């Protein structure tokens, strides 16, 4: 199992200027001992090539894999035209293997929202293919992907190898078929580390502590527990 940390867990200090993105990267290595990072799009102070190259170099120098980006609104049909192009241009510069996102809300007419989301997913998948970056879709409350089954249903209609589900590592094995391919799994601080380790095996796991009042402490404890259960 390889562990990546998202900057979404540190949204408050990053937004307040109490923590810079570069400091976050350094602490992911020195405090958390993570294997990789998944910075969120909104936490980039700049996206020009020079800055992104610096961020990537700092991560690699610290032994961190620039595993992915978080872009929660990537598949929203209401997103600004060209937004996905910007996301994948950034992903290419950063060297990200995946972009994690979730499905949009169902809207006032859920069937119409589903159709629009499928059309958007197909269009964005073409951009992802051109950039050689896989989109991984996590379930989220209040969206068209409330759970793994709902996510898989929409992705089946979108029908692209560049769109994959990003299920919880604790998912019941009965919900996973032999045809499922998951480039990454999700976990949260507080999950049973034995269940996460058993479900993840050799996969990448993105560990979050979005609602934790002390995310550094929560993630440090969670990662230590995961390491202990994979020895």
Buried (B, 14 or more C-beta within 10 A) or exposed (E): BBBBBBBBBBBEBBEEEEBEBBEBBBBBBEBBBBBBBBBBBBBBEEBEEEBBEEBBEBBEEBEBBBBBBBBBBBBBBEBEEEBBEBBBBBBBBBBBBBBBBBBBBBBEEEEEBBEBBBEBBBEBBEBBBEBEBBBBBBBBEEBBBBBBEBBBBBBEEBEBEBBBBBBBBBBEEEEBEEEEEBBBBBBBBEBBBBBBBBBBEEEBBBBBBEEBEEBBEBBBBBBEBBBEBBE
